Amino acid sequence: MERVATVETAEALALLAAHDGTARVMALRWLGAHAPGALVGEHAALLHDADLEVRTLAAIVLRASPNPSLAEAARLGLRDLVLSPELAQRHAGLRAAAALANPMLAPRLLPFLTDPDAETRRLVLLALAAVPRGLLAPTLLREHAAAALADPDAGVREAARTLMTTAD
């Protein structure tokens, strides 16, 4: 059984160099679920991949790495995505923030609740709602959810209702 896992890990690692972004995404997903320790310093380059989906998934997978330098590189990669002026990158970063569900990201996300882009506001609310209960102050969540309930965008209002249910 260990031999099979070693072969699968080697195959997934090899796919990280594939030209096809879909193959790199599949390999990252597999490694993140089965062998996160197999990712090493050279894999930090995935945080700058030409494929946005690869960059985003790399930020999620490498953030959970047992290697502190990879985890830090992933933190910085996620920060760059979230702070990007390009909406597609920002949206991808906010989806990654929701997948990570890390309460330490909240202070960096809160300013985006007043962003002119409705999808940015919606994704921030969903990222806050993804954080497990008890890790963010319910009053903070309720305050921001209540303000967003008056948003002109229906998607933002729906996300605010989702956040409100997690704050209760």
C-alpha positions in Angstrom: 0.0 0.0 0.0 2.8 2.4 0.8 4.4 1.7 -2.6 1.1 2.7 -4.3 1.0 6.0 -2.4 4.6 6.7 -3.3 3.9 6.1 -7.0 0.8 8.3 -6.8 2.7 11.0 -5.1 5.5 10.9 -7.6 3.0 11.0 -10.5 1.2 14.0 -8.9 4.4 15.8 -8.4 5.4 15.2 -12.0 2.0 16.6 -13.2 2.8 19.9 -11.4 5.1 20.6 -14.4 2.5 19.7 -17.0 1.7 22.3 -19.7 -2.0 21.8 -19.0 -3.4 23.9 -16.2 -6.1 21.4 -15.5 -3.5 18.7 -14.9 -1.7 21.0 -12.4 -4.9 21.7 -10.6 -5.7 18.0 -10.3 -2.2 17.3 -9.1 -2.4 20.0 -6.5 -5.8 18.8 -5.3 -4.5 15.3 -4.9 -1.3 16.4 -3.1 -3.2 18.7 -0.8 -5.5 15.8 0.2 -3.0 13.0 0.4 0.6 14.2 0.5 0.9 17.9 1.5 4.4 17.2 2.9 5.6 16.2 -0.5 5.4 19.8 -1.7 8.8 21.6 -1.3 10.2 25.0 -1.8 10.4 24.8 -5.5 6.6 24.4 -5.6 6.2 28.0 -4.3 6.5 28.9 -8.0 2.9 27.7 -8.4 1.9 30.8 -6.6 3.0 32.7 -9.7 1.6 30.3 -12.3 0.1 31.7 -15.5 -3.2 29.9 -14.7 -5.3 31.7 -12.1 -6.9 28.5 -10.9 -3.5 27.0 -10.3 -2.3 30.1 -8.4 -5.5 30.1 -6.3 -5.4 26.4 -5.4 -1.7 26.7 -4.7 -2.4 29.4 -2.1 -4.9 27.1 -0.4 -2.8 23.9 -0.5 0.5 25.5 0.3 -1.1 27.5 3.2 -1.6 24.1 5.0 1.9 23.0 4.3 4.0 21.6 7.2 6.9 23.6 5.7 6.8 27.1 7.3 8.4 28.9 4.3 5.8 27.4 1.9 3.0 28.3 4.2 4.3 31.9 4.4 4.8 32.1 0.7 1.1 30.9 0.3 0.0 33.6 2.8 1.7 36.2 0.7 0.4 34.8 -2.5 -3.2 34.9 -1.1 -2.6 38.5 0.0 -1.5 39.4 -3.5 -4.6 37.8 -5.0 -7.0 39.6 -2.5 -5.3 42.9 -3.0 -5.1 42.7 -6.7 -6.7 45.5 -8.7 -7.8 42.9 -11.2 -11.2 41.7 -10.2 -10.8 38.1 -11.4 -7.7 37.8 -9.2 -9.4 39.5 -6.3 -12.5 37.3 -6.6 -10.3 34.1 -6.8 -8.4 35.3 -3.7 -11.6 35.9 -1.8 -12.9 32.4 -2.8 -9.6 31.0 -1.5 -10.1 32.9 1.8 -13.5 31.3 2.2 -12.0 27.9 1.5 -9.3 28.5 4.2 -11.9 29.8 6.6 -9.2 31.4 8.7 -10.3 34.1 11.2 -6.9 35.8 10.9 -7.9 37.0 7.4 -10.9 39.0 8.6 -9.1 42.2 9.3 -7.7 42.3 5.8 -11.1 41.4 4.3 -13.3 43.9 6.2 -12.3 47.0 4.2 -13.6 45.3 1.0 -17.2 45.4 2.4 -17.4 48.9 1.0 -15.8 48.1 -2.4 -17.7 49.4 -5.4 -17.8 45.9 -6.9 -20.8 43.9 -5.7 -19.2 40.5 -6.3 -16.2 41.6 -4.1 -18.6 42.5 -1.3 -20.5 39.3 -1.7 -17.4 37.1 -1.6 -16.1 38.9 1.5 -19.3 38.2 3.4 -19.2 34.5 2.3 -15.5 34.3 3.4 -16.5 35.7 6.9 -19.4 33.3 7.0 -17.1 30.3 6.3 -15.1 30.9 9.5 -16.1 28.4 12.1 -18.4 29.7 14.8 -16.8 31.2 17.8 -13.6 32.2 16.1 -14.9 35.7 15.2 -16.9 37.9 17.5 -20.6 37.5 16.7 -21.3 41.2 17.3 -18.7 42.0 14.6 -20.3 39.6 12.2 -23.9 40.8 13.0 -22.8 44.5 12.5 -21.4 43.9 9.1 -24.2 41.5 8.0 -26.8 44.0 9.1 -25.2 46.8 7.1 -25.0 44.6 4.0 -28.7 43.7 4.3 -29.3 47.2 2.8 -26.9 46.7 -0.1 -28.4 47.4 -3.5 -27.2 44.1 -4.9 -29.4 41.0 -4.3 -26.4 38.7 -4.1 -24.7 40.8 -1.4 -28.0 40.8 0.6 -28.2 37.0 0.3 -24.6 36.7 1.5 -25.4 39.0 4.4 -28.3 36.7 5.4 -25.9 33.8 5.3 -23.4 35.6 7.5 -26.2 36.6 9.9 -27.1 32.9 10.4 -23.5 32.1 11.3 -23.3 35.0 13.7 -26.3 33.7 15.7 
